[in-house]
């Protein structure tokens, strides 16, 4: 008797899980479509730099920024790991390659 109940409710659980995943997938797709329609930028893989007027300032000062980065990277091993500062990021920084250098901070 217990095995028949397990089969019945186990199957029901699987069906509910499948329905929940399907509904979530459809909802996320609709949200994504909505966000694309709201964006002032074109929905294409490569967006022309004319949409980002501030990018020319970054390009102009790239050599200076690169020198600053090179100085920071000399101390890379002492930089904290992303997931040590934000535990919820463990999925994307499970190894020791994603380091953090804080340019501006808040709090204590």
Secondary structure, DSSP 8 states (H G I E B T S, - for coil): -HHHHHHHHHHHHHHHHHHHHHHHHHHHHHHHHHHHHH-SS-SSSS--GGG-TTHHHHHHTHHHHHHHHHHHHTTGGGSEEHHHH-GGGTTT--SS--EE--SS----
